[in-house]
Amino acid sequence: MDFSNRIEVIEHLKDDLESTNCDFLTTDIPFPTDKESYQQFIHTIKFMDSAITDYERTRKE
């Protein structure tokens, strides 16, 4: 993947995060610029999504 091509990176992120939109770009997490930061970005977004889901579930109970 060419990390200098932000469009390509965004498309890969959408696929890896199984997302149909680009809401993940509105976070304060720095945009990935290499393989390591890309993997960290995905890990962080998935963790945040999981935490929000857990919080919403416990709030409803």
N, C-alpha and C positions, 0 to 999 in steps of 0.2 A: 504494500500500500504506500502511496506517495503522500506523506504527511504534510507536504507543502500545498497539497490540493485539498482545501477545506471541504469542498463539496463531496469529494470522494470519501473523506473521513466521516463526514456526517452520514452519508449513505451506509457506510459500514457500521456506524454506531446504531443507526436505526435498525439494521438487521440484527446485530448482536443483542440489542436491548429489546428486540421484538416490539418496536414502537412504530406507530403509524404517523406520528407527528414529531416535532423537534422540541418538545417542551423541556427536554433534558439540557438544552442550550441556555435556558434561563437561570441555571444555577450559578453559584459563585465558584464552581470548580473550574480550574484553568483548562482551556481547550487542549486536548492531547497533541503533542508535537513529535512523539516517538512511540515505539512499541510499548515501552515500560509505562509511560504516562497514559497511553491508550488503555492498557489493561487495568491500571489503577482507576481511571475514569469509569470504566464499566463496573468494576467492583464497588466503587463508591455509590454510583447511581442505583445499582441493585440493592445495596445495603439501605440506602435512603428510602427506596420504594417499599422494601420489606418493613422497615421501622414505621413508616406512615400507615401501612396496611394493618400492622399489629396494633398501633395506637387507635386507629379508627374502629377496629374490631372490639377492643376492650372498652372503648368509650360507649359503644352501643349496648354493651352488657350491663 
